[in-house]
Amino acid sequence: MATYPGNVTQLAQPAPDSAAAPVIRKIGLSDLHRALQLGWEDFKAVPSHAIMLCLIYPVLGLVLARTVLGYSVLPLLFPLAAGFALLGPFAALGLYELSRRRERGEPASAFDAIDVFRSPSFGAMLGLGTLLLALFVTWVATAQAIYVAAFGYETAAGMPDFAGRVLTTPQGWWLIVVSCGTGFLFALVALCVSVVSFPLMLDRHAGVGDAMVTSLRAVAQNPVPMAAWGLIVAVLLVAGSLPLFLGLAVVVPLLGHATWHLYRQVIAPELNPQPLPPRQHRERRPAADFPANLFPWRRKTDA
């Protein structure tokens, strides 16, 4: 069970009229290492479950590569692959749940991970996830516009032709600089609004607005560690994408678990947590009863 150091007497206490506002801790680079270490321990404890949750990433990557090559839209291959980092915080919801359960000493399995869909704040999580999806779509459209500005609408004949254009021409160098700079801005926005938002909504059932404000506060009070965290995420995602995206089956769960532990170190525990109503027990029924399970009122009538 993970423990998190913190001297409560050194924390800035919120004003009485904002007593419910989460208290932000100051962290250092060593805390990022600690979060990654704890995330790796979670991954080792439930590797098959984590890989199963994130199997869609390499599958999507392979399908994406085949689609891009087949439809001669090579310029969008890198923006689409890189843009998945914008959706990662939302896609890792199940991983946060696994880390939360392990932290509490509760069972952690793939079946338990889907309990995140029954969270009272799942609607808020879905709302922020939709915002990140819109950011992803905007990034792809922007990347396409940048490529058109550099090379026009003429498509590349193949991968060698495309690589030659980008790496050996002034237009290609301009494309690399502008695309990387623009992508950095999109990634910065995603980091600022979501670095602790989803774990906060899962843990304290905060609303979208409160979660985003808390995330912005966390980044503002810890600019250097958060910048380093963003760089770590980018480097690991690139490293995981290189072998046909298959490395993401390890990188994504590692980052998902580590993000939960980063949240625990950045956000101080509640001094007087409000008790939440227990979740309704979900009865597990045999697979043979599947058709009847769709009509619970029929079971009551038959009884």
N, C-alpha and C positions, 0 to 999 in steps of 0.2 A: 504494500500500500504506500503510495507516494506521500511525502510530506513536503511542505513548502515553508521555508523560513520567512520570517518577517517580524519586525519589531513594530507592534501596533502603536506604541507610544510615539513613533516617529512619523506616523501617517497624518496627513492633514484631514482633520475631521470635517465632514460636511456641515453646512449650516442647518439649523433646525428645520427650515422650510424646505430643505432638499435632503432630508435624512435618508431617503430611499436611494439617492444617487450612489452608484458604486464608487468606492475609494480606489484611486489609481496608485499603484506602487511604482517607485523608481527601480528600474532593473538595469543590469549590466550585460556585457557580452557573455559572461560566464553563465548567466541565466538562460541564454539561448542554447548553449551547449547542454545545460541540464535538461531543457525541454526536449531536445533531440535525443538525449540519452534515455529519458523516460519514455519517449515515443517509440524508440527502438525496443525497449523492454516490453511495451504493449504489443508491438508487432510480433516479437518472438513468442509471446504468450498465446496469441491467437493468429498465427500466420495464415492458416488456410482460410479462416473467416475473412480476414482483411483482404487477402488476394481475391477471394470470391466477390467481395463487395466492389472491388476496383477492377475486376476483369474487363468491364466495359471500356476502360481507357485504352488498353492495347488493341482491343477489337475495333473500337472506333478509329483508332489511329491507322490501322491497316486498311479498313474500309475507306477512310478518308484519303489515304495515299492512292489507293486504286481508283477512286472516283476522280480525284484531281488529275491523275495521269490519263485516265480515259477520256476526260472531257477537255483536255488541253487548257486547264486553268492553273498551270504550274505557279504563277505568281501568288496565288492564294494559299499554297501549301504551307509555307512557313507562318503566315499570319493566322491561319486556322489552327495549326498545331500550337503555336504560342498562346493563342487566345484562350485555350482551354484552362490556362492558369487563372483566368478571370472567373471561371465557373467552379474552380476547385474548392473554395470555402463552402459552397453550398453542397457540392457533391460529396463532401466528407462528413455529412451529418451522422451517418451510421457509425463512422469511426469515432466521433466525439462521444457517442452513446456507449460504445465499447470501453473507451478510456474512463468514462464516468463510472461505469459499473465496476471496473477493476479497482478504481480508486476507493470505492465503497465496500469492496470485498464481495460484490455480488457476482453471479454467473455472467460470463461474457461469451456469447455465441452469436452466430449469424441471425438466429431467430430473435434473440434479445435486441439486436441492433435495429430491427425494424420497429421497435417500440417508439422510435423517434417520431414516427408518423402519428402516434397517438398523443404526442405532447400537446398540452394546451396552447403552446405558442407556435405550433407548426404552421398555422396560417401566416404568422409574422415572418417565419423563416421562408415560406414560399414567396411572400411579397419581396423580401430582400433578394431572394434567388432570382426572381423575375427582373429586378433591377440590374443584377449582374449579367443576366442574359441579354438585356437591352444594351448594356455596355459592350458585351462581346460582339453583338451584331454591328454596333456602331464602329467598333475597331476594325472588323473585317471590311466594312464598306469604306472606311478611311484608308486602309491599306490598299484596297483596289484603286481608289482615286489617286493615291501617291504613285502607284505603278503606271497608271495611264498618263499621269503628268510627266513621267520620265521616259516612257517608251511608246506611248500611244496605245492604240487598240490592237496592234499587231501581236499575234500570239507566237510563242516560242515553238520551234519545230520539235524540240525534245529537251530532255534534261541537260545534255551537253551544251546546246544552244542557249538555254536559259542561264546556266552557270557562267557561260562566257560573257553574256550580256551584263550580268550583275557584277562580276568580279574583274572584268578587264576594260570597262568603258567608264568615262566620266559620269555618264548618266547612271550607271550601276552604282558607282561610289556614292553619288548624291542620294540614290534610292536607299542605300544601306544606312546612311547617316540620318536621313529624315525618318525612315521607318523605325529605326531603333529609338530615336528621340521621341517620336509620337507614341510608340508602344510603351516606352517608359512612363509617359504621362498617364496612359490608360491603366497601367499596372499600379501606379502610385495612387490613383483614385480608388481602385479596387482594394488595395491594401489598407488605405485610411478608413474606409467605411466598413470593412469586414474582418479586420485582423482578429478582433475578439467578439464580434457581433453574434455570430451563430452560437458559439459556446455560451455566451451570456443569455441568449434567448432560451437555449436548452436547459441551462442550469437554474436561472431565476425567472424564466418565462417573461422576459422583458419585451416591450413592444419594439417595432422597427425603429421608430424615432429615437427612443432611449438607447437602444443598442448601437445605432450609428453614432450618436453623440458620444457615447462612452468610448467607442473605438477611436473616434477623432481625438478625444482627450488623451487616450493612451498613447497615441502616436505623437501628440504635441508634447507630452511630458517625457517621452522616451524617444527622441528623434533619431539618435545614433543607433541604439539597439534595434529599433524598428526598421531603419534603413538596412542594417546588416541582415535582419531577418528576411526582408524582401530580396536581398541579393542571394541569400542562402536558398530560398525557394526557387529563384530563377535558375541558379546553377544546377540544383538537383533535378529540376524539371527538364532542363536541356540535356543533362547527362542521361536521364531516364528515357528521353525521346530518341537518342541516337541509335540504339539497336532496334529499329523498327517499332519504337514506342513500347516495347516489351518491358523495359526497365521501369516503366510507370507502375507496373503491378507491385513493385516494392517501394518506389519513391512516394507514390500518392498515399498509401496507408501510413508510411513513416511520417510524412508531413501532416497528415490528418491527426494522428495521435499526438504529435509534437505540438500542434496548434492548441489542442486542449490543455496541455501542460503549460504552454506559454500563457494561456488565459489565466490559469490558476496562479501563476507567478505575478502577472500584471495586476489582476483584480484582487483586492483584499477580501477575505471571507466576510460574510455578513455577521455583524455582531449580534443582531436579534433577527434571525431568519424567520419569515412568516411561514407557518405550516401550510402545506398544500394538501388539498383533498386527495385521498388515495385514488389511484387509477382503478377503474372498474376491472374486476377480474375477467379475463378472457378465457372462456372454457375451450379446451382443446378437444376436438371431436375426431373420430376415426375418418380416414380418407374415404371409406365406403359410404359414409353419410353425406358426401359432398353435395349431391343435388338437394337433399333435404335441408342442408345448412343455409341454402339461399333463401329459404322460406321459413323463418323461425316461428311465425304465427301458426303455421301448419302443425309444428311440433306441439305447441301449446294446445291446439284444438284436439289433436290426437290423444294427448295426455288426459 
